[in-house]
């Protein structure tokens, strides 16, 4: 199973990134219709694509925590 983070729509493709920052273009007709920027998508070995809601929430919470911590730093 492969996990990717959805970034954007571009020229009929959904552009996604893996944890190594490599990009992948997936045809829109294969993407879940409700996908949005920041969603974690999973691709099974059989080629089925779905959104992992729990992983998406976890990443969003991590991102919020990092932003909160960086805004608290005083120079």
N, C-alpha and C positions, 0 to 999 in steps of 0.2 A: 504494500500500500504506500502511496506517495502523498505527502501533505504539501499543499501550496497555499500561498496567501494571494487572494484576488486583489489586483491593483486597479484595472481599468478596462473599458471596452475600446477597441481600436480596429478599424477596418474589418469588421465582421468577426473579430476574435476577442476572447477574454484573455487579457494579459495577466499572468500570475508569476509569482516568484517563490523559489524554494529558500531554505534557510542559508544556503550558500550564495544567495543573491543572483542565481541564474534565472533567466526569464523563460517563460513558456507561453506560446500562443495556442489557445484552445478554441476551436470553432464555436461560435455562439450557440448553434443548435445543440451542442453537447453540454453546455453549461446549464446549471440550475437557473430557472427564470428569475428567482428571487435573489440572486447573488448581488452583493454590494461590496464596495471598497472595504478592505480589511477582513473580509470573511476568510476563514480557513476552509479550504476545500480538500477533500480526500478523493483520490483516484484508486480504485481497487485494481487488483491484478487482471480482472475481467474488463476493465475500462469504464466501470460505472463511476460517475462523479456525483458527490453529495457535499452539502455544507455541514461541517462539524460545529454545531452551535456551542457546545461546551468549550471547545478549544478556542473558538472565536471570542467568547466572553473572557476566558482566561487571559488571552493576549491583550484584549482591550483594557482589562483591569491592570495588567502589568504596565502598559503604556501610560495609563492615568497615574499610576503610582510613581513612575519615573518622572513624569512631568511635574507632579506635585512636589517631589523631592528636589528637583532642580530649581523650582520657583521659590523654594524656602531658603536657598543658599544666599547668604549676604556677603557681598564683596567688601 
